[in-house]
Amino acid sequence: MATAKTFLHAVVLAALVLPSMALADCPPADWTGDQLKALKAEGFKLDDDARRAQLAAGLLACLADPDPELRDGIAFEAWSTWLRADKISVEARLAAAAELLPALQSDAPDPDGFRKPFAALVLSELARADRKSPYLSPEQRAQLLEGGARYLEDVRDYRGFDAREGWRHGVAHGADLMLQLALNPALDKAQLDRMFTAVATQVTPPGEQFYVYGESARLARPVLYAALRGLHTAADWDAFFKKISDPAPLAKWPDAFRDNAGLARRHNARAFLLVVYSEIADSKDEKLIQMLPAVKAAMAVVP
């Protein structure tokens, strides 16, 4: 278990161990793009612990790089590979979280829109590592939940995939962080409810955004896996799905057919409900079965 109670204690560590995402170079010093590609081809095998730690720190800057091979294919995949193989120290994990969590709420200009979604994605891997072998304090875990929930609620860049620039996918990556936290038995019902509030804000986002990159399914996953925790009642699910099926700001759902914003709201609400329904309709798990009446009722409301 980490000795630092909050990520504020880890900020100093981050300054010592990790370069700032906004200031550091990508590729990191002493590495070329070709060398990083070769390392990836070898499954990111790097036996020198000190060199691996230094590279992991340097690769955080690449999470904001416009090159999808560096950002997604190398920086994210390297962190995911090393965390899942327990090749990143607790100190380096805490320092990374102290670097990435503030990045989610940063007001720094980011017209390319890569930094926050990929910070969230690496944070989801850090949350997974904590679930597998706890290293966060309860206070740190609560900070990660709140920071991730606020990020998900605040996403307004809905760009998904671009053939040249690759993925942004802010909503999906925020949902991935919520999923890893939902799976963690250390989180209580109130914390799961905070997560549900964040998820619900993006099930039907404002404006004329039609989800076409699998966002609805990604948003459904933390709800479904939280349900398997068995902490919620049928009444809880009734209240949650009534929020999803609420037509507001429309007066009533038939008004959705009058403009693109309404059509988008209908499209996204139905997509989310259909994903949830498809996952639980034939389930034999009582914790999922108790969701079914609320989901069916919501589907009946949204035309």
N, C-alpha and C positions, 0 to 999 in steps of 0.2 A: 504494500500500500504506500502511496506517495506521501511524503511528509508535508509537502505544501498543501494548504487547505483550499486555496483558491488559485486561479490562474494568474492573479495579480502577483503572487509570489514567484511565478515562473517567468514573468516578463524579463527580469534581470537575467535569468538563465537563457532566455531566448536571445537576448542581446549578445550574450557571450558565445552561444553555440550556433545560432542560425543567422544568416544574412536576411535583411528585409526583402520581402517579395518585390517591393517597389524599387529597390536600389540595386540588388545583386544582378550579376550578369547571367545570361543563359545562352549557351551552355556554361556551366560553372567553370571556374578557373582550373586549368590543367586538364580539361577535357574538351574534345572536339565532338561535333555532331556524329562523325563517323565512328569515333570510339564508343559513344553512347549507344549507337545502333548495334555495334558489335557486342557490347555488353548485353543488350536486350536479346540478341540472337543466342546468347549463352545462358539465357534464363536469369539474367542479373546476378550471376554467380560472382561474388567478390569476397574472397576469404579474409582479406585484411580488414579487421574490424574498424580500425581507425580510418582507413581510406573509405570504407563503406559509409561510416558515420558522416564523414566530411562531404561525401557526394550526396547523401540523402539531404543534408542541410542545404547544400547548394541547389538541389533540384527543386526546392520549394519555389524559387523564383520562376522556374519554368512553367509553373501552373498558370501563369498569366501570359505565357508566350503565344503569339498568334499562329505558330507552327503546330498543327495538331499532332504531328509525330513526336515533337518534343514535349508538348503539354500533356497529352493524353497517353500516347503510346510509350513514352519513356518516363516522364516525371511521375505521373499517377501510377502507372503499372509497376514502377520500381518500388514506390512506397507500399503499394498493396502487396507485392511479392515479399518484400522484406518483413513487413508487419506480420503477414500470415505465416512466415517461417521463423518468427521470433528473432529477427536479426536487427531490430531497432531497440536500443536501450530505453528504459523507463524515462531517464533524464531527457533523451532526445524526443521521446513522444510528448512529454510535458512541454518541452520547448517549442515543438511544432504546433501543438494546440494553442500555446500562448501567442504564436505568430499568426495562425490561421483564423482563430475565433474572432479577434478584432477586425480581421480583413472582411468578414461577413457584413459588418456594420460600417465599414469605412466609407467616407464621402470622397475619397480620392478619385479623380477622374479615371474612368475605365471604359472609354468608348468602344473598345473591342468586346467587352463584356465576358471575358474569360476568367478573370481572377476569382470572383466570388463563387461561381458554380464549381470550379475545381478545388477551391479551398473547402467547400462543403463536401465534396466527394472524398478528399483525403481525410477530413474530419469523420466521415462515416466509417472509414477504415480504422481510424484511431478509436472510435466508439466500439467497433467490432472487437478490436484487440482488448479493450477494457472489459467487454462482456465475456470474452474467453478466459481472460486472466486479469482480474481487477487490479488496476493501478491508480485509478482516480479516487480522490476522496469524495464523499457524498456532496460536498460543496462544489467541487469541480464538475462533477457529473450534472448537477443542477444548472451550473453555468453553461455547460455544453448544450443541455436541453433548451434553456431559455434563449441562448444565442442562435441556435439552429432554428427554433420556432419563429423567432423574430425575423430571421433571414427569409424563411419560407413565406411568411406573411407579407414581407416587403418586396418580393420579387415582382418586377414589372417588365423585365426583359424576357420575352417569351420566345426568343429565337431558339430553334432546336438544332437541326443539322444543316450544314452547308457543305457542298461537295468539295470546296476548296479549303474552307476554314475549319471544318470538322464540327464537333459538338460544342454547344453552350449548355442548354438543357437545365437551366437553373431550378425550375420547379421539381424536376425529376431528381436532381442531385440533392436538393433539400429534403425531399421525401425519403431518399436513401438514408440520410442521416437520421431522420425520425424512425425509420425501420430498425436500424441497429439499436437505437435506444429503446424502442418498444419491446425488443426481444430480451432486454436486460432485466432480470428479476429484481435488480436493486431499485428500479423505479417503481413508485407507488401509484395508486389509482389517480390521485390528483395530478401527478406528473403526466400520466397518460392522457388525462383530460386536457391538459395544456397543449399536448401534442395534437389532439383531435381538433381543438380550436384553430390551430395553425393550418392543419390539413383542410378544414372546411373552408377557410378563406380562399384557397386556391382551387377547390373543386370547380367552382364557377367564378373565374376571375373577372375583374371589371373589363368593360370594353368589348371589342369584337374579336377576341381571341378564341379561335376554334382549336382545341387540342388535337394534333394529328401525329405527335411523336411519342405516343404511349404514356403521356403524363397521367392520364386517368388511372391506368393500371398501377403506376408507381405510387400514386397517392393512396390507392386502396390498400397497398401491402402493409403499411404500418398499422392501419385500422384492423385489418384481418389478423395480423399476428398479435396485436394487443388484445384482441378478443380471445385468443387462445390462452391468455394469461388467466382468464376466468374471473376478473375483478369487476366486470360490469354486468348489470342486470338487464332484463328485457326493457324495463322502463328507461334505463340509460340509453339503450339503442333506439328506442322510440324517439327520445328527445334529439339524439344526434341526427337521425335520418329525416326528421321533420325540418331541421335546419337545411339539409341538403335539398329537400324538395320545396323549400320556400321560394316562390317566384320573385320576391323583392330583389331589386327595386321595382319590378313589374307589379302591377296591381293584381294580375291573375295570369296564369300560364298562356291562355289563348292570345294574350297580347304579344307573346314572343314571336309570333309570325309576322309582325309589323316592321321589324328592322333587324339588321345583322347582330346588334348587341343582344337582342332577345333570342335570336336563333342560336347564337353562340352559347348563351346561358343554358338553353334547353339541351343543346348538343352535349355540352360538357357534363351537365347533371345526369343525363341519361347514360352517358358513357361510364361514369363512375358507378352508378347504380347497377348497370349491367355487368360490370366487372365483379363487383361484390356478389351479386346474385349468382353468377356463373361459378364462383368459388365455393359457395355455401349450399347451393340448391340440393346437391346430392351428398352432402356431408353427413357422416354418422356421429360427428362430435357435437355433444350437447351444447358446448360453449358457442359454437357457430350456429347451430340450429336455432338457438334463442334469438338470433339476429333476424331470422327469416321473415317473421311477420312485419317487422318495422321496414325491412327492405321492400317487401311486396307492397306495403301501403304507400311508400314513397314512389315506387314505380307507377302505381295507379294514379298518383297525383300529377306526375310530369307527363304530359301528352307525347 
